[in-house]
């Protein structure tokens, strides 16, 4: 599993890459997002965690949507020590938030051995070092 510092560095590279792809200066991104350019610079250099509100403003300003937006917001959440949940997940019932860890543990995955997790389309890829697990969820209506 990546350290917080590595997550901040990775997020900073992503943010800078998205900004430069769109030929935006930090000042222009500030004007579009309302996030001051000194804070944008700190995030790009991996010096600070990025709050969910700031991440959402930046995602909006960069015009991110769909999976790209989701990856951006999850990457931002990984920069925070105390809050690794993306905005809407704070409103979910604890049963929903605990469901994936419970299922993984029930399948014999030692949660302490998880090195990395990544959402890929409609499944979750979990890496425990030498072994990868593909997790999917099937939803069917009750009749």
N, C-alpha and C positions, 0 to 999 in steps of 0.2 A: 504494500500500500504506500502511496506517495506521502511524503511528509508535507506538512502545511507549507513550509518554505518552498518545496518543489511545486506544489499546487499553485502557489502565488506566482512563481516564476513562469510556469506553463500558461497560466491565465494571462499574465502580462504579455507574453509573446502572442497569444491569440488575439488579445485586444489590439495590440499594435499592428498585427498583420491585417486584421479586418479594417482598421482605420486607414492604413496605407493603401490597401487594395482599392479603397474608395477615394483615394487622393485627398484625404482630409488631414489638415493639421490638427494638433491638439486644441488649438484655439477654435477652429471650426467645429470640432466635435463638442467643445464646451458650449458653443452657441446653439447647436442642435439639441443637446441633451440637458443643458442646465447644470452639468457637473463641471466644477472649476478645473481648469487645465492643470493646475498643480496636483490635484488629486488624480486626474487621468495619468499624468506622468508617474506618480507614485505607484499606481496600479500597473502600468506598463513595465516598470522596473522591479516588480514583485516585492515592493516594500511594505504593502498594506493589504489587509483583508478587504474584500469588497462586499458591502452590504447589499441585501436583496433589492432595496429601493434604487440604489445607484446602478446596480447591474441591469435592472429593468429599464431605467432611463437610457443607459448606453445601448442596450439591445434595441430599444425603440428608435433611437437616433441613427443606429447603423442599419435599420430596416431589416432586422433579423426576424425570421418566422420559421414555423415548423420545427424540424429536427435541429436545424442550425441554432435556433433560438434556445431550444431545450438544452442542447450541449453547452451553449454559452452560459446559461443560468446555472446549470449543474456545476460547471467548472468554477463559476464565481462562488457558489455555495461551499465548494471544497476548500476555499481560501480562509474560511472562518473556523476558528477553534470551537466556539461554543454553539454555533448554529450552522449545521451542514444541511439544513432543509431549505428548499426553494419555497418562496412565498406561499403558494396555495397549499403546500403540504402541511403547514401549521394548522390549517383548518380541518384536516382529516381526522377521523376517529383513530384512537390508538390501535385498534384492531387492524386497520388498514396498514398503518406504519410498521406494525410488528409482524405482519403476515409473511413477508419475504424472509426475514431472518428465521421465523418459526419453521417455514417450509424447508429452508436450506438445512437447518439443524436436524429436522425430521428426516431428511434424505441422507444424513450422515456427514454433512459438510461441517467441519470444525470452523466456526465463525472466526476464531482467533487466527486461523491460517490463511484467511483471505488476503491476498496481495493486491488485487485490483478488481474493480467492477466497472462495467461499461454497458450503457444502453445502446443496443444496435437495432434500430427499427422497432420491431415489436417483441424483442426478447432482451434478456439481461445475460451478459456473459460474465461469469465469475471465475477468477483465476486464483488457485490456491498454491501457486508455485509450480509444481509439476503437473497439475491437473486443471483442466478447464471444464466448467459446467455451463450449459446453455439452459436458461430458465425461461419458460413461457407460461402464460396464464390463459386458460381457456374459460371463457365466460359463456354460460348458457342460461336462458331463462328457466325458472322453475315453473312447472305446469301443475 
